Amino acid sequence: MSGYDTTKAPPANLQQFYENTKARIQKIQSHLANSPRGIRLKDKVCIITGVGSLKGIGRASALLFAHEGAKHLYLIDFDTKNLPDLKATIERLYPDVKATTMQGDAADEALISGVCERALKEEGKLDVFFANAGIATVNPLEGITAESFMNVMRVNSLSCFLAIKYGSAAMKSVNESRGKKVSGGSIILTASVAGLRSGAGTIDYSASKAAVNSMAKTAPYQLQKTDIRVNSICPGLIETGMTTDTFTYARSRGADAKIGQLNPMGRFGVAEEIAQAALFLASDDSSYVNGQNFAVDGGLSSSHPVMPGRWA
Ligand SMILES: NC(=O)c1ccc[n+]([C@@H]2O[C@H](COP(=O)([O-])OP(=O)(O)OC[C@H]3O[C@@H](n4cnc5c(N)ncnc54)[C@H](O)[C@@H]3O)[C@@H](O)[C@H]2O)c1
């Protein structure tokens, strides 16, 4: 079909559409408070990195994993500031869930191998590794040095490699006496739509996330017949600590209603929506999903570029 029918277009009034978006987001963000505890991660031992940001994907995932009955969450961030609050919140809302917070670098080999070993020692198994920590960059090509390029690759890509290497070794480990009879687990990597194609990030950030997407596809073939699944999530534009400046700038110019208008849903996303994708991949609900780059982006990456407002 060519052209578009304006009578079928979404609300013509941008402000009204934005009000609807805000109401929708408020509903999404109140999901945990308004829904009963689940059992989708019952008894699962999980590691999550990058949990320290109050509005971040890692924290939202930690809370959702606890809500869904995870047994023990090992929660890592470089920045210690909000870790005590995260631990206290989980312990207050979900007293049956163990929360261990750790300060450290997700790209530190000793830390990552150590936390995997610790899970084996304390719980006898590791079920889920959500390698979510990451950094964004803002410099155009001329401002990127060889050193800064390698740092982005280290934090964003090496961290995921270490999660695969040490996470899968722990997931293969069998411990009959503690109920772990066969190999298995789920490794989830946070990539980005910037790792799928151009137009969503700087060259170093995009390259680092493309590497993550590649590892999500190659790792399953290194882990054949282990029942260890590896997938990446590719978020679109999500309001978190990482994107605060973008949102603040847009709001300062009165352009709030236009944020996210390039995807067919016409809005930005929130961390809780990415957490739901991580929950699906962490749980047995996704038992046959492997080697995928799972875009959670309102449809942004599904199309060639289109003019805003043009829907076909
Ligand atoms: N927000 C978005 O629009 C968006 C889009 C695509 C992908 N992502 C990815 O989502 C992931 C989570 O980011 P977010 O949006 O929640 O941002 P955020 O900045 O709110 O949270 C990221 C967290 O990772 C931590 N971190 C950074 N480097 C670390 C390291 N080396 N070791 C341990 N912790 C470290 C930070 O301290 C922070 O708490 C990142 O990998 C990011 O690249 C975000």
The ligand as an SDF file (V2000), in Angstrom:
LIG
                    3D

 44 48  0  0  0  0  0  0  0  0999 V2000
   18.5300    3.6710   27.9970 N   0  0  0  0  0  0  0  0  0  0  0  0
   18.5010    3.3600   26.7110 C   0  0  0  0  0  0  0  0  0  0  0  0
   17.8410    4.0440   25.8840 O   0  0  0  0  0  0  0  0  0  0  0  0
   19.2660    2.1500   26.2200 C   0  0  0  0  0  0  0  0  0  0  0  0
   19.0900    1.7720   24.8900 C   0  0  0  0  0  0  0  0  0  0  0  0
   19.7750    0.6700   24.4240 C   0  0  0  0  0  0  0  0  0  0  0  0
   20.6010   -0.0370   25.2670 C   0  0  0  0  0  0  0  0  0  0  0  0
   20.7700    0.3450   26.5540 N   0  0  0  0  0  0  0  0  0  0  0  0
   21.6660   -0.4630   27.4020 C   0  0  0  0  0  0  0  0  0  0  0  0
   20.9740   -0.8290   28.5730 O   0  0  0  0  0  0  0  0  0  0  0  0
   21.9380   -1.1560   29.5830 C   0  0  0  0  0  0  0  0  0  0  0  0
   21.4910   -0.5510   30.8970 C   0  0  0  0  0  0  0  0  0  0  0  0
   21.5810    0.8550   30.7910 O   0  0  0  0  0  0  0  0  0  0  0  0
   20.4750    1.8500   31.3530 P   0  0  0  0  0  0  0  0  0  0  0  0
   19.7960    2.4650   30.2090 O   0  0  0  0  0  0  0  0  0  0  0  0
   19.6860    1.1970   32.4190 O   0  0  0  0  0  0  0  0  0  0  0  0
   21.4440    2.9760   31.9170 O   0  0  0  0  0  0  0  0  0  0  0  0
   21.8130    3.4490   33.3910 P   0  0  0  0  0  0  0  0  0  0  0  0
   22.9560    4.3680   33.1900 O   0  0  0  0  0  0  0  0  0  0  0  0
   20.5860    3.9480   34.0420 O   0  0  0  0  0  0  0  0  0  0  0  0
   22.2970    2.1250   34.1070 O   0  0  0  0  0  0  0  0  0  0  0  0
   23.5060    1.5190   33.7820 C   0  0  0  0  0  0  0  0  0  0  0  0
   24.1760    1.0240   35.0520 C   0  0  0  0  0  0  0  0  0  0  0  0
   25.3640    0.3080   34.6850 O   0  0  0  0  0  0  0  0  0  0  0  0
   26.3780    0.6520   35.6170 C   0  0  0  0  0  0  0  0  0  0  0  0
   27.6850    0.4010   35.0290 N   0  0  0  0  0  0  0  0  0  0  0  0
   28.2780    1.0800   34.0190 C   0  0  0  0  0  0  0  0  0  0  0  0
   29.4920    0.5470   33.7750 N   0  0  0  0  0  0  0  0  0  0  0  0
   29.6510   -0.4730   34.6390 C   0  0  0  0  0  0  0  0  0  0  0  0
   30.6790   -1.4040   34.8700 C   0  0  0  0  0  0  0  0  0  0  0  0
   31.7960   -1.3830   34.1540 N   0  0  0  0  0  0  0  0  0  0  0  0
   30.5130   -2.3270   35.8430 N   0  0  0  0  0  0  0  0  0  0  0  0
   29.3840   -2.3560   36.5830 C   0  0  0  0  0  0  0  0  0  0  0  0
   28.3750   -1.5030   36.4070 N   0  0  0  0  0  0  0  0  0  0  0  0
   28.5110   -0.5770   35.4470 C   0  0  0  0  0  0  0  0  0  0  0  0
   26.1380    2.1200   35.9340 C   0  0  0  0  0  0  0  0  0  0  0  0
   26.7510    2.4940   37.1550 O   0  0  0  0  0  0  0  0  0  0  0  0
   24.6150    2.1580   35.9770 C   0  0  0  0  0  0  0  0  0  0  0  0
   24.1250    1.9120   37.2770 O   0  0  0  0  0  0  0  0  0  0  0  0
   23.2700   -0.6680   29.0520 C   0  0  0  0  0  0  0  0  0  0  0  0
   24.0250   -1.7690   28.5810 O   0  0  0  0  0  0  0  0  0  0  0  0
   22.8920    0.2380   27.9020 C   0  0  0  0  0  0  0  0  0  0  0  0
   23.8920    0.3420   26.9370 O   0  0  0  0  0  0  0  0  0  0  0  0
   20.1030    1.4270   27.0530 C   0  0  0  0  0  0  0  0  0  0  0  0
  1  2  1  0
  2  3  2  0
  2  4  1  0
  4  5  1  0
  4 44  2  0
  5  6  2  0
  6  7  1  0
  7  8  2  0
  8  9  1  0
  8 44  1  0
  9 10  1  0
  9 42  1  0
 10 11  1  0
 11 12  1  0
 11 40  1  0
 12 13  1  0
 13 14  1  0
 14 15  2  0
 14 16  1  0
 14 17  1  0
 17 18  1  0
 18 19  2  0
 18 20  1  0
 18 21  1  0
 21 22  1  0
 22 23  1  0
 23 24  1  0
 23 38  1  0
 24 25  1  0
 25 26  1  0
 25 36  1  0
 26 27  1  0
 26 35  1  0
 27 28  2  0
 28 29  1  0
 29 30  1  0
 29 35  2  0
 30 31  1  0
 30 32  2  0
 32 33  1  0
 33 34  2  0
 34 35  1  0
 36 37  1  0
 36 38  1  0
 38 39  1  0
 40 41  1  0
 40 42  1  0
 42 43  1  0
M  CHG  2   8   1  16  -1
M  END
$$$$
